[in-house]
Amino acid sequence: MSHKLFVVGIGPGGADYLTGQAQAALAAAQVLCGYTLYVELIAPLYPEKETYTSGMRQELERCRWALETAQKGKTVALVCSGDSGIYGMASPVLFLSPEYPKVEVEIVAGLTAANAGAAVLGAPLGHDFCVISLSDLLTPWETIEKRLRLATQGEFALCLYNPSSRKRRDYLRTACEIVLAEGRDPDTLCGWVRNIGRPGEAARLLTLAQLREEQVDMFTTVYIGNSTTREVQGRMVTPRGYRT
Ligand code: SAH
């Protein structure tokens, strides 16, 4: 009997973004579980497999279900979008795993939205950067604000996850205002990518002043350049620093 739980990052989109390692884990699993949308993205590849899906907010319940099912003797794959260790399920699974001593947990890396979206725009993360989530569901807003300020002071390019939701429509505006207040030029090149690797993928380059006025949704990843980021033939490029 196997007691294996794979925690699999499936990348931002459908099958094209699965790594070979992720495909092997999904193929080995008897049960695929996760948030409905992500299971639906990959389930067509494995039509014979049992699936278990749950809603967006039921994350700990989903982790426990996966651990319990593996503890009972099944091979389980818990799927997450992007990378499972980046705002994903790998961390809560590992915190809960001591309660399920039979289960062997294996974390399978995936392509995260930051680098998949960067490739759509060009090379906005060509030098040091910070990834910051604007969601204050699990992080106090003061902490998010502090991180935005210090990352701006540090001259990092920024990549923002969870830039908006129905209840937090003005968070991107507030974040831009913080970055501007810390002295980043309003003409700084920025970009966003929506639905990376999924139907309806869209992207735009704009200035920081324009980004402040932009409405984006929760399926969008946002990039704020550093002072050296430039547009090169319609692409957003942050230099490595070579003298060219
Ligand atoms: N584990 C995921 C991130 C989950 S947090 C990963 O590694 O990518 C959810 C946020 O990720 C979204 O609000 C959005 O900012 C970003 N994101 C995830 N998938 C995306 C996609 N396909 N297109 C654009 N942004 C995405």
Boltz pocket constraint, residues with backbone or C-beta under 6 A from the ligand:
constraints:
  - pocket:
      binder: B
      contacts: [[A, 12], [A, 13], [A, 80], [A, 81], [A, 82], [A, 83], [A, 84], [A, 85], [A, 86], [A, 87], [A, 88], [A, 111], [A, 112], [A, 113], [A, 114], [A, 117], [A, 160], [A, 161], [A, 162], [A, 163], [A, 164], [A, 193], [A, 194], [A, 195], [A, 196], [A, 197], [A, 198], [A, 217], [A, 218], [A, 219], [A, 220], [A, 221], [A, 222]]
      max_distance: 6.0
